[in-house]
Structures are given as structure tokens and as C-alpha cells.
Amino acid sequence: MYSAGYLKDAFAVIAFIIAFFFVTKIRDLNKIRPFILVCLGLAIIADGVFTIFPEINGSIGYNTASYLVIAAMAVYLFLCTHLLRFI
């Protein structure tokens, strides 16, 4: 079984690849500045929580780490769907 930290890091790689795609395709980055800042904020919060509280870096289940990872994924995917209108 994968740990919540592993899933968070795996999702981060995918999210950074998607962000790289958006940044290279959009000419005026000021249009997506809020998106970039929210995504960076999510990354800082997620990594910060796992750094400050390493004990939550456990397996996926009904625990804080799982909820944090799922919430970050949901917010990011929601923002990506709204960002598509700028491409």
C-alpha cells in the first residue's frame, strides 16, 4: 500500500507537468497569476504539513494525511478545469 506522502509527491509531479504546459502555452501570464499563486500555496501547505508533522506520513485511509492529499488534488483539478478557458 502506498503512503500518503508518496501519493502527494506523485501527484505533485503530475501537477507541475500540467502547470509547465499551461505556462508555456499562455502568452500573457498575468491572466493566470491567481492560478499559479494558488497552486504554489497548495504545494507549500501540503509539503509544510508533511514536514512539520512527519507522523501523518502514513498509509492511505481515514486519516488527516489522506484528507489533505485528496483535498489538494480536488482543488487543483477544479482550478485546472477553469484554467482551460485561457488556452
N, C-alpha and C positions, 0 to 999 in steps of 0.2 A: 504494500500500500504506500502511495506517495504521501509525503508530508505536506502540510500547508505551505511551508516555506519554499519547497520545491515547486509547487504549483504556482505560487506567487512569482517566483523567478522565471518560470517557463512562460507565464502569461506576459511578464514584463518584456521578454524578448520579442514576442509577437506584437505587443503594443508599440514598442519602439520601431519595429519594421513598418508598421502601419503609419506611425507618425512621420517617419522618414519619407514614405511615399507621399503623404499629404503635403509635407513641407516642400518637396521637390516639384510637385505639380501645381501649386498655387503661386501665382505671381506676386500678389500683394499679401504678405504675411500679416499685415495689420488686421485683416479680416478675421483671421483665426487666432489672434493673440489670446483671447479668453480661453479658447480650447487648449492651447499649448500650456497656459498657466494652470488650468485645472488639472490637466494630465500630469504636469510636473508636481503639483500639490498632492495628487493621489499617490504618486510614486514616493514622495518624501514621507507622507504619512504612513504608507504601508511599510516601507523599509524602516522608518523610525520606530514604529510599534514593534516590529520583529527584532530590532536591535536593542531597544530598551527592555523588552520583556522576552528574552530568548526561551523561556519556558513554554510559551504558547506555540512554539515552532513544532508542534506535534502533528499527529496524523489527522486526516480529514474526518470530520464527524460533527457532532453537535457541540461545538466549542467556539470560543472567541476568534481563533485564527481562521477557522472555516468561514465564519460570518464576515470577517474582514476581507478575505480574498474574494468571496462571492459578491460582496457589495462593491468593491473596487472594480471588478470585472463588469458588473451591471452598469455602473456609472460611465465607465469608459466606452462600452458598447453603445449606450444611449447617446453619448456625445458624438461618437463616430457616425451614427445614422443622421444626425443633424448637420454634421460637417460635410457630408456628401453633396449638399446643395451648392457648395462653393467651388466644386471642381467642374 
